[in-house]
């Protein structure tokens, strides 16, 4: 996959003073308040929530929950690049928070599709950490925003939903859900979708938790004659596909920033192990074969950094190339995360397969992130299609 068809304007990759402060704040917060030991604790204690709500409250007080939200709605409005810096630091500690599900994916959909009254009602609560919103999109094990069959029958100006959703991030702890439903057309059509905002305790809605391999939150959602009033439909009935796709592209880039953080952390930990672990009286990092493998990883990570940084900056500039950049970035980072997590595990040897070290946790997270919002195969095909192939 190349960038030859993407116009590459001059871009300033130097962080502003505010962005530097935001990155440093996020780095300190995640390393001190949400280290990997936090994920282990939640996992080992079989936490019912799967997150530490006190930690999430602290994150919200720092303004991290409202980075994408304009100041008019109680946010800090640091933009896509600002959130990307935060996500990279979150990726380094495998932070167990609803940052991606609520403050990114749900927030972006609200910003793209919601009415002014809906924004005024929901966004301040998200920014304050008082409300968690999850998105119910997927209906199978493979990402495809057009393959929606959950039905939305038009009735009395509103909709009646019937169907099932899977892989709903943080769905079981959400206060509200944004359900993507088909109100017109057939499964596979790129139009005819409606975005419905519903209360988690609404009659006709069933949410059940499903544990993922990376110990993070997911849920199954079932709708049985779930009534959605007209004022809870985001945007216009049947016209939810365009705002959804725009939000998904921005979310894909931010997810890639989180993946980059994890990739960097695995590489740095692996380098330290290569320096410390000895065989035949010398560090294994002195072995030529391992040095070559480490060099290949380093080169791949440098390319990924450039791709993510460029995509973030173009998102803030509202570039008309965001769709292509999102697929390019997600595909590249998905492949890189697989490579680096595999190599990190192998270079750690037998101990890397145990729960005593964290490398295995990064591999599990990488596998979930690989599928989330589209795997490399999905995005390579999409990238080609967007370029007319």
N, C-alpha and C positions, 0 to 999 in steps of 0.2 A: 504494500500500500504506500503510495507516494502522495506528496502535496503539490504535484506539478500543476494541477488544475485549480489550485487555490491562490488567489492573488495575495501577495504578502507585503502589505504596506509597512512602512517604518513604524516600529513599536518600541516604546520606552519600557524596558523591563526593570527599571530601577524603582524600588518601592518608595512611596512617599513616607514622610515622617509618621503620619497617622497609621499607614499600613504596617510599618515596621513595629509600631507600638502594639497594634492589634495582634500581629503574629507573635510577638514576645509574650503578650498577655495570655494568648491561647496556649502557647508552649508551656508556660508556667502552670496554668490551670490544669491542663490535661496530664502533665507529668506528676503533679502533686495531688490532684483531687480525683483523677480518673486514670490511674496507672493500670497496667495489665492485671495487677493483683485485684483490682476492683472487679474486673470481669470474672476472674477465677472465683472470687468470693460469691458473686451472684450465682455463678454456675454450681458451685459446690453446695451452697445453701438452698439450691433450687428455689430461688426467689420467685415469688408469684408475679411480680411486675417485670423482672428482667432488667430493671434499671434502678439506680439509687435516686429516689425522688429529691432528697436533700441536695445531692450533687447537681441535679438538673435545676433546682431552684437557684443555686449559686451561679450556675452558668447563665441563667436568665438575668440575674442581677448584674452580671458583668456585661450584659448586652449581647451575648452570643446568640440567643434565640431570635433576636430581631435584626440581624445584620442585613438581611435582604428587604426588610420592611421599611418603607419611607417613614420619615419622622412624623408626618401627619397622622400616622396610625400607631405611633408609639415605638417605632423601630429606630435603629441607628443608621440605616441606609449606607452601609459600607460597600454595597455592590457585590457583584459576582466575584471579582478578584479578592475582595476582603473575605468573603465566605470561603473562597478557595484556600486562602492562607490558613484559616481556622480548620478546614477539613483535612488539610495535610497534617497538621499537628494531631488532630483526632485520630488519624490513621496510624500514627506512630504508637499509640497506646491502646489501639483496638477499643476505643472509648464506647461504652455501652450507654448511649443517650438517644433520645428521639430527635436529634439534630437533623438528620437527613430526612426522616419521614415527615416530620412536622414543620420544621423551620426552613426546609428547602423544598421538597417535592410538593407538599400541600400548600405552602406559602406561594410558590411560583404559580401554581394553578389558580389560586385565589387572585393573585395580581393580574394574571392573564385574562381571567374569565368573569370574576365576580362583579356585581354591581357596587355602587358606592356604599349603599346601605349595608350590604353583605361584608364589604371590607371593613367598614367602621365597627361592625358587630364582632368580627372574628379576629382580624389581624392584631389589634392591641392585646387581646388575650393570649395569642400565640407568642407575641414579643415578650410579654411579661412572664411567660412560662406557666400561665394559669390554665392553659388549654392545650391538649395534644390532639392533633388532627392527623389521620392516616389516610392513605389513598388505596382504594380497592380497584385495581386495574386488571391484574393477570387472571386468566381462567384456565391455564394449563402450565406445564413445566417449561414452556418456551415463550419468551417475550414476543408479543405481537400486538401492538395497540389497536390494530384493525380487527383482530379476531375476537370481537366482543359479541357474545350471544345472550348475556344476561338481559332479559327483556324489560322494556319500559313502556307499558301501555298507557296511552294518553287518556286521562279521565278527569273531568271537572276542572280543567285548566292545569292540572298537575300530572303526576305519573304514578303508576303502580309497578313496582319492581318485583321480578321473580328470577331467581338464578343463584349461581354460586361463584365466589371469588376465592383465589388462593394466593399464597405468598404476599399477604398484606403486612408490610412492615409495621411493627408496633400496633397492630390492629387491636389486640386485646387490652391495651392500656389507653386507647384513644377515647377522647370525650366525644369526638365527632368523626365521621367518615365521609370522604369524597368518593362516591361510587360512580364508576364509569359504566353507563348502561346504553343499550341499543334501543333507540326510540323510532328508528326508521331504517329501511334497507335490510341487507342480509349480512351474516357473519363474513368478515373479510372486506366489506365495503369500507372505504376510508372516510365516509361521511355518515350522517345519521346517528351520531353519538350525543348523549346528554350527560352532563356532569351534575350529580345530585349530592347535596350536602345533607347528611342525616345525623341525628343524635344516636350515640352508641346504644342507648337503652330504648330505642324506638320499637314500637310493636311491629312484629314481623321481621325483625333483624336478629340473627343469631351469630355470635362471634365466639370462636373457640381457638385457643392458643395451640400452635404447633411449634415444637422446638426444632431449631435448625442445627446443622452440624457445627456452626461457629458459636453456638450458645447465645445467639442473639434472638430477638423477638420476631415472630411472624404469626399470622393467624389465618384461619379459614373463615370466610364470611358467607352466610346464606340469607337470601332475601325470599320471604314468602308473603306475597301480597303486601309488600311494604309501601305505604302511601307517602309520596313526596309532594308537598304543596308547591305551588308555583313560585312562591318567594324563596324556596330552598333549592331552586335550580340555578346553577351558576351560568350566567350568560343566557343564551337562547336555546330552547329545546331543538334538538337535531344538529346544532352547530357547535358541539363541543370538541370536535376533532382538531381544529386548527389551534385553539389555545392550549389544548392538551399536548399536542406535538411540540409546540414552542416551549412549554414548561419542561417537558421531558428532555429536550435537547440541552437546556441549561442545567438540568439536574444531572444529566449524563457527564457533562464536563466537570461538575462539582464532585460527583462520585469518583471520577478519574483522579481528581486532586487528592481525595482520601486514599485511593489505591496507591498513588505516588508516595504518600507518607509512609504507608506500610512497606512498600518496596524499599525505600531508603533505610528504614529501620532494620529490616531483615539483612540488607547488605552490610550495614555498619556492624551489626551484631556478628555476622559471619566473619567479617574481617578481623574483629577482635579475637574470635575463636581461632582463626588461622594463625594468629600471632602467639596465642597462649598454648595451644595444644601441641604437644611434642611427640615425635616418633623418631626412633634412631638417634635420640639426643638433640634433635633440631626442631624448630617450629615447622608444622606442616605447611605453613604459608610460604616456606622457602622452596617447596617442590614446584618444579616448572609447570606441571600439568594443572595444578590448582591455581597458580598465578595466571595462567592463560585463561582459565575459566572465570576467575575474578575480574580480569581485564575486560572480557566480553560482557559481563554483567554491568560493569562501570559504564561502558560505552552505550549500552542499551538504556541505562537510567538517565544518562545525559540527554539522549534523544527525547526520552519521555518528559523530562523537565521542560525542554524547549516546547514540545507539543502542548503540554498542559498550560504553561505560561502564556503562550500565544492564544490558545483557545479562550482562556479566562479574560485576557485583555480585549479580545474581539467581542466577547459577550457583553462586556461593559460598554463597548462602542456601538452596540446594536447592529453589528455587521450582518449583511444579508447572506453570509456564508456559514452561519452558526450551525445549520443542519449538517453540512458536510464536515465541519470541524468537530462536531459532537461525535459523529460516527468514527472519524479518523482517530480521535483521542480515546474513545472507549475501546476500540479494537486494539489500538497500540498498547494501552495500559493493561488490558485484559491479558494479552499475550505476554507482556513483560512480567506481570504478577505471577503468572504460571511458571515462567522461566526462573525467576529469582527465588520464589518459594521452594521450588523443586531443588535448585542448586544449593540454597541455604540449608535445606534439610539433609541433602546428601553430604555436604561438606562437614556437617556436624557429626556425621557417622551414626552409629547406633543410638547414641544419646538423643539425637534429634528426633527419634521416633517415640521417645518417652514424654510423659507429661511434666517431667522435671524441668525442662527448658521451654521457652516460649515459642520457639520456631514453629512447632506444630500448630499452635494457635493461629499464627499468621497464615499458614498454608490453608487452614480451614476457612478463615475469613476471605482469603483470596478466591477460593472456589465459589463461595456465595456471591461475592462481588462480580465474579466473572459472568454469572447468569443474570444478575440484577440489571434491568433496563437494557438487556440485549448482550449476547456474547459476541466474540470476535466474528464468527461466521455471519451472524445477523447484520452486524455493522459493516463488514466488507461488502456484502451484497447491497446493503442500503447505500453505501458510499458510491458504488458503481452505478446504481440506478440514478442517484442524484446527479451524476456526471454524464448521464445519457447513454450508459452502456446497457 
